[in-house]
Amino acid sequence: MVSIISAGIAPGFALLSYFYLRDDYGKEPLKEVLRVFLLGAILVFPIMFIQYVIDVEQVLPNDFLRTVISFGFLEEFFKWFFLFYTVYKFMDFDEHYDGIVYGVSISLGFATVENILYLFSYGLEYAIGRAFFPVSSHAIFGVIMGYYFGKAKLTRNGDQDYWLFLSFFIPFMLHAMYDFILQFDRYWFYITVPFMIFLWWIAMRKVKKAKHVLNHSQERNITY
């Protein structure tokens, strides 16, 4: 049991630490980051219940819609909704990169509990694959969601609604594409690996852009 819990927790905390420590200036309070992580962990249970009802009651008529709605839409919407009403609305983060930290935190809280439950059900031999694929993909979706939350929070030109829409829509679409690829029983691995490389490329570009905004802001403050 201890080995399964440790294997389930390790990739989530490793990725959270990586993105948290990349914040070079004015890191967010660790207590708040862990609180958002815990919120993401709690979200697993209502989402799993809804997914169970959708599956048992056959609410959606085919596998494609079940993949898109039951997983991509539900998971990203719940993360987006609670991030919006707990962080975006009520916390005064003042850097673009802070949105990424909180987006990653809620996503990895969700992914960590989901990972532990999966390993309990199917065995420790899946730990490495889970770390490289589902857990890291949730981290990437969190980066993208948080990036656009940051743009919405800090923009002053009236485009907040546009960035908020992208903060949900893009992670949802990427998540739906990822889950759809997994439906290819024989070839999913050969498609998923390049897709994950593509996702990490997107995520690192968002991190670089967010940090560039921060560095530019610091230089402006020093100059003036």
N, C-alpha and C positions, 0 to 999 in steps of 0.2 A: 504493500500500500504506500509506504513512504517513497519508494523508488518511482512509482507511477505519479504521485503528486509532485515530486521533485522534477521529473521529466516533463510534466504538464506545465509547471510554473516557469521553468528555466527560460524557454525561448521568449516568452512574453516579457519577463523582467529584463532579459538581456536587450531586447529591442527597445523597450521603454527607456532603459538606461542610456542606450546609444543616442536616441533622439533627444533625450533630456540634456545630456552632457554636451550636445552640439550647440546648445544655446549659450553663446559666448558672453552675453551681456544681460545682466538682470534676470537670472533664472527665476521661473515661477516658484512660489512656495511649494516645497516637496509635499507638504500636508495636503494642499489643494490638488496636486497632481494625483496623489494616491487616492484621494476622495473620489475623483472622477474615474480613476481605474476601478475602484470598488463599485461605483454606479454601473459601469459597463459590465462588471461581473454579475451583478444582480439582474441585469436585463436579460440574461440568458434564459431564465426560467419562464417569464411570461411569453417570450418569443417562442420558446420550445412548445409551450402549451398551445399557442395559436397555430403553429406549424402542425402539431399533432391533430388538432381539430380539422384543419384544412385537408390533411391526408385521409383521416378516417371518414370524414363526411363527403369526401370527393367533391369539394367545393369547386375546384378548378378542373377543367375537362381533359387536359393532356399534360404530358411530362414537361413540355416546354414552358407552359404557363406556371406550373408548379415550381419549376426551377427559378423562373424570373420573379414571380410574386412572393412565393413562400420563403425564399432565401434572400435573393438580391434586394427586393423591395423592402420586405419586413425588417430585415436586420439593419440595413442602412437607414431606413426611416426612423426606427426607434433610437438608434445612435444619434442621428441628426436632431431629432425632436428633443431629447434630453440634454444634448450638448447646447442646443439653442436656449433652452429654458433654465439651465443651471449655470452655464458659463457665459455665453454670449450676452444674455439679457442682464445678468447681475454681477458679473466680474469685470473689473476695469483692467483687462490686460492691455498693455500699451505698446506691444511690439507685434509685428506681423508673424514672427516665428512662434509666438505664444499660442496662436491658434493651432499650429501644427502639434505642439506639445500636448495640448488638451485633446485634439482629435485622435492622436496616437494613443493617448492614455485610455480613453473610453473604448476604443476599438480593441486594444490589447487586453483590457479587463474582460471584455466579452470573449475574445479568442482564447484566453487562458482557461476560463471555466469550461468553455466548450471543449477545449483540448483535453482537460483532465477527465471529463465525462466520457469522451471518446476512448481514451486510453484505458479507462476502467472497463469499458464495454468490449474492446477489441484487442487489447494487449499492448505491452510495452514495445513490441517490435515495430510499431508504427510511429514511435516518438520522433525519429529523425525526419521522416517524410512529412509528418504533421508540422514540424518546426519550419521546414523549408517552404511548404506550400500554404496550408490554411492560415497558420499563425502569421507568417510574414505578409500574406496577402491582406489580412485584416489591418496590419500595421500600415501598409501602403494606402489602403482606402482611407485610413485615418489621417495620413499625411495630406492627402488630396482634400478631404473634407475640411481639415483644419486650416489648410492654406487659404481656401476660399472664405472660410469664416473670418480669418485674419484680414483679408481684403475688405470684406463687408464691414468689419468692426472699425477699421481705420480709414476707410474712404470718406471723403467729405463732399463728393460731387453728386450725391443723390442716386448712386448705382447700387446701394446696399441690397435691394431686393434681387437684382440681377446676380450678384455674387452669392447671395444666400441660396438662390435657386441652383446655381452651379455646385454649391457645396453639398447638396444632396444628389443632384442628377448625375454628375460625373462618377462619384463613387458607386452609385446604384447601377449605372450602366456597366462599369468595369467589373463589378461584383457579379452581375448577371452573366456577362461574357465568360468570366472565370468558371462559374458553376455550369454553364452550358458546355464548356469544353470538357468538363469532367464526365459528361454523359457519353463521350466517345470511349466505349469500353476498352477497345484494343489499342487505340492510338492516343489516349488522353495524355500520357507522359510526354510524348514527342511534341505535342502541341502546347502543353502547359509550360514546359521549360522555357521556350522562347517567349511565351506570353509573360511569364514571371520576370524575365530579363527586361522586357519592354516596360512592365509595371515599375520595376525598380528604377529604370531610367527616368520615367516620368516623375517618380517620387523624389529622386535626387535633384532633378531640375527644379521642382517646387521648393525643396529645402534651400537650394542655392539662391533662388530668386528671393525667398523670404529673408535670408541672411543678407543679401545684397541691399534690400530695402533698409534693414537694420543698420548696416555699415554706412550707408549713405546718410541716414538720419543722424548717426553719431558724428560723422564728418561735418555735417551742416551745423550741428550744435557747437562743435569745437570752433568752427570758423566764425560763427556769429556770437 
